[in-house]
Amino acid sequence: MSTQYLCKNQLRRAKVLSKNILNGIDYLEVGADRKTLLVYFLHNLPGVAQEDSVPANSNALTADNILITGGIRVRSIVVESVTSFENLLTVRVSGNSDFSTYTLKLVDSDGITAPKGFDSQLSQVDFSFWVEDRSEFDCKTPDAPTEKQPPPPFIDYLAKDYASFRRLMLDRLAVTVPDWQERNPSDIGILLVEILAYGADHLSYYQDAVATEAYLGTARKRVSVRRHARMLDYFMHDGCNARAWVVLEVESKSQADGCILQAAVNSLKLQENKIKTRFLTKINLAKIQGEKDDIGVRIKPEKYEELLNQQPQVFEPLHDITLYAELNKINFYTWDNEQCRLPKGATKATLDFCDKPQLCKQLEGRVLIFEEVKNPQNGDCFDFDLTHRHAVRLTKVTETTDALNDDRKLLLVEWAVEDALPFDLWISNLDSKGAQIENISIVRGNVVLVDRGQTVEGDDADLGTVPQQGKYRPLLQFGPLTQQGYVRDNRDLWVTFNPEASATSAMNWEMRDVKPSISIWELGKRQIPWFSQQDLLNSDRFSREFVVETEDDGRTYLRFGDNQLGKRPTPGTSFQAIYRIGNGKLGNVGADTISHVVTDIDGITKVYNPLPAQGGTEPEAIEKARLDAPQAFRTQQRAVTASDYANVAQLYKGVKKAIANRRWTGSWYTIFITVDREQGLPVNEDETFKDNLRNFLESFRLAAHDLEIEGPRYIPLDIAMTVHLLPDYFRSSVKTALLETFSTSVLSNGKLGFFHPDNFTFGQPVYLSQVVTTAMQIPGVSSVELTKFQRWQQPSNRELENGQIPFDRLEIARVDNNPNAPENGQIVFNMKGGR
């Protein structure tokens, strides 16, 4: 297909065509061979046997009348031949051509003017030989603008809210429609402007919100920061609720005596989930209207809703407990010791309690609370230390007797090292007059673990119906949602506390293991439970799981899956929830604050929490997560080298320092971890500690490594010094002070003895100067001269001359100064002078 090249003066063309006076070129076509030009004229050409040829009676056009000019690289285009038929002139050319524009002209013999009878304005046409191969676009060029375009109207791109958008549109209309001057709010024009301004305001906010929430550094919403942090493997927590130990006393032979106080019933069936018991902080009875006789320590469930108007802190039990009147108060047995006390660090005691053999067997695994109820110095029942209260979980109960007291039946109870007494607990003592003070401290046996949180159920927990279109993201009616700490039990299951672990462990958990206290069910022919997760990244398209997302104001939304990461709820399905509200530090109430129990069981005479509630934590601040999340990847979560194992072991509670060595044991490598425990607690003899530490290291261990836990190598020392005293000091008093100062115990002023296990660790030398300085600080000491300073029963290695006793990397200095075990180190004081 050829391209037509027209003469540009169309008005002139029309005039020539209407009159048979002059002839002219109509258009030109280039042949497919690019060597044939088909020139069409407005009238028939002369020289043809036709009467209507123009100009008439003229000679036919020849090759001399055709001139082709133009071109850039190829200019010599020669016309070989010309033939005419009617209004078509066929021109044959020779040679090659380029892609530029050429001009075909009709010339007379002079080669300049148009032939006679041909219009000078239509005697030439521009064309190109290669137009079809030169461009893939339309060859028609657009018309050049004849007038200058007016400037665009001014638009204020800083308009971002309703008022500025309204002002912008009114200003625009004032320019485009100047005759419209109406500004009445009832006018349809103003109505449309304001509707558009309202929509633009929302759209502008949406654009800003998307751009702001898209980055961790600029996000303002808690949910956005939480999701960004999760992508960086950082778990942003929403706080945690508080826990407390609650003691109950029941009346003998009442309904409560021998009755089970039930906690919440957790079942996969919605209707079976019931809250049986609640505990409340103190209620102001003066603010209660109506009957008050049935409101005391025990509150009937029907009065519960009314008392919530006073906004008490609500606690609910985490486990069932059987109440016994015999466990209200248990006395320690002193074995006729007038000044008996349980020392700090004690893990066993004797109880004057064994009247019911069946009840004695149930004490193992039960939590007891030791409580001081009298002043150890004068026996005052109102002036005693309220902080001398401690919870322990019994690990072993052994029945025994006292043959000197008519074979009196007793109980020898033991508890874990983690529950060791943190203070000296007096049981009996003599006052200033020598009178006996008995039962200074007692034991409480009806102890239950509770945590803060008020259960919301029924219509208040209805989550509505999944819509047919749009997202289903229900909002909980009440808040803040309770967050509970979870731990792994001995069967590797997630539980709120491990009933087989120590009482201390019930108050300890990792914040990344905190989970929301909520359960939801899909209603229908059968009730199907859905389960909460921290995220849906590991959920498949069949997983009935959801995520709880909490904002800073306490509002809580539930986010479900999309059939790729988690199952999407079916439209038209209804959901029902049971959840708890109450979170953060507000639950950390003081001791003796919890005073009421809501239950149907009659006969409970007293309720109190001997220890303050603890564990309540506020949600993590957005700014803290913004700073910590980008650094989360730096956290070491694997152990490869020996130093890695040592560093990870030191993260375990109770480990002061650890040193690891890698050894080839025949078929594989074994990592030997030498542990220095706090307070010098044993390692090799405590299999429970070794198992727990090994389990802790398991998630960091390299697959090809075995683990062995061992204790440090304690090196006993043999130290002797001559102490010169001032004249006015007694040798016995000064020596007693020296023995206490260089002991392994905690001193009366709260400081540690010189050879306390926490003062020394692996490879730490003992300097002679420190020993001398410590001795010189004792009142009455004039001078000190060390005569022996070396390892026990080892030849001297010039330690006294060098001023220090060095140790290997796995060795720790030890001086127990026990006359019955000198192999554990000794220090001898030779007193001179004084009195």
Secondary structure, 3 states (H helix, E strand, C coil): CCCEEECCCHHHHHHHHHCCCCECEEEEEECCCCCEEEEEECCECCCCCCCCECCCCCCCCCHHHEEEEECCCCCCCEEEEEEEECCEEEEEEECCCCCCCEEEEECCCCCCCCCCCECCCCCEEEECCCHHHHCCCCCCCCCCCCCCCCCCCCCCCCCCCHHHHHHHHHHHHHHHCCCCCCCCCCCHHHHHHHHHHHHHHHHHHHHHHHHHHCCCCCCCCHHHHHHHHHHCCCCCCCCECCEEEEEEEECCCCCCCCCEECCCCCCCCHHHCCCCCEEEECCCHHHCCCCCCCECCEECHHHHHHHHHHCCCEEEECCCEECCHHHCCEEECCCCCCCEEECCCCCEEEECCCCCHHHHHHCCCCEEEEEECCCCCCCCCCCCCCCCEEEEEEEEEEEEEEHHHCCEEEEEEEECHHHCCCCCEEEEEECCCCCEECCCEEEECCEEEEEECEEECHHHHEEEECCCCCCCCCECCCCCECEEECEECCCCCEECCCCCCCCHHHHCCCHHHEEECEEEEECCCCCEEEEEECCCCCCCCCCCEEEEEECCCCCEEEEECCCCCCCCCCCCCEEEEEEEECCCHHHCCCCCCEEEEECCCCCEEEEECCCCCECCECCCCHHHHHHHHHHHHHCCCCCCCHHHHHHHHCCCCCEEEEEEEEEECCCCEEEEEEEEEHHHCCCCCCHHHHHHHHHHHHCCCCCCEEEEEECCEEEEEEEEEEEEECCCCCHHHHHHHHHHHCCCCECCCCCECCCCHHHCCCCCCEEHHHHHHHHHCCCCEEEEEEEEEEECCCCCCCHHHHCEECCCCCEEEECCCCCCCHHHCEEEEEEEECC
